[in-house]
């Protein structure tokens, strides 16, 4: 009888803990930062020109997109 109560308590605790983890994962997925909302550090040449910019190749390390949607981003 005592073992049944202990097992019931263990199962109830595990079930409630599982619900807590599921709720946290849902909240993170619903309101967290997604990859679609993050601006990329670099863009392709096509993305630069499609976004209204021009590729500036005079920068020392990598070309840079000047103007448009991706102004100041490196082009790779």
Phi and psi in degrees as a GROMACS rama.xvg file:
@    title "Ramachandran Plot"
@    xaxis  label "Phi"
@    yaxis  label "Psi"
@TYPE xy
-66.839  -38.3522  UNK-2
-65.0449  -37.8329  UNK-3
-61.3941  -42.1273  UNK-4
-65.8199  -40.3982  UNK-5
-65.3666  -45.1183  UNK-6
-63.6449  -40.0154  UNK-7
-62.4606  -40.5746  UNK-8
-66.162  -39.7483  UNK-9
-64.302  -45.5296  UNK-10
-64.8611  -40.0691  UNK-11
-64.8305  -41.1427  UNK-12
-64.7987  -43.5819  UNK-13
-64.0438  -39.7092  UNK-14
-65.6845  -42.9872  UNK-15
-67.6382  -36.6843  UNK-16
-65.8651  -39.0687  UNK-17
-63.0949  -39.9186  UNK-18
-66.2795  -36.9545  UNK-19
-65.1556  -41.7501  UNK-20
-67.8359  -39.2284  UNK-21
-64.9835  -41.8092  UNK-22
-64.0815  -38.5657  UNK-23
-67.6483  -40.7116  UNK-24
-65.6642  -39.1302  UNK-25
-66.5937  -41.5535  UNK-26
-64.8152  -38.9635  UNK-27
-67.3131  -42.6767  UNK-28
-67.9376  -33.5578  UNK-29
-79.1468  -37.9662  UNK-30
-118.969  2.30916  UNK-31
-80.9885  178.563  UNK-32
-79.1111  129.768  UNK-33
-105.778  163.937  UNK-34
-68.2799  -23.6585  UNK-35
-72.9247  -24.3686  UNK-36
-92.9741  -5.71568  UNK-37
-93.1702  130.71  UNK-38
-77.8983  131.358  UNK-39
-68.199  151.202  UNK-40
-72.9671  -31.148  UNK-41
-136.086  158.645  UNK-42
-128.784  163.954  UNK-43
-83.9553  161.371  UNK-44
-57.4002  -38.0549  UNK-45
-65.3603  -40.0865  UNK-46
-64.6368  -38.1869  UNK-47
-63.314  -50.7946  UNK-48
-70.9413  -36.2072  UNK-49
-65.9869  -29.1182  UNK-50
-83.3876  3.02171  UNK-51
95.3651  10.6579  UNK-52
-103.542  176.139  UNK-53
-124.872  147.976  UNK-54
-86.4127  122.236  UNK-55
-100.442  108.218  UNK-56
-92.525  5.47396  UNK-57
-84.8606  -3.924  UNK-58
-74.3428  147.475  UNK-59
-66.662  -39.8935  UNK-60
-96.3641  -64.0726  UNK-61
-127.867  152.581  UNK-62
-61.0529  153.034  UNK-63
-124.123  143.138  UNK-64
-83.2544  125.212  UNK-65
-113.428  125.079  UNK-66
83.5978  169.145  UNK-67
75.5792  -160.343  UNK-68
-67.8523  -34.4185  UNK-69
-108.75  34.2398  UNK-70
-56.1756  126.894  UNK-71
90.0592  -6.83714  UNK-72
-81.1099  147.412  UNK-73
-75.249  150.49  UNK-74
-110.337  127.352  UNK-75
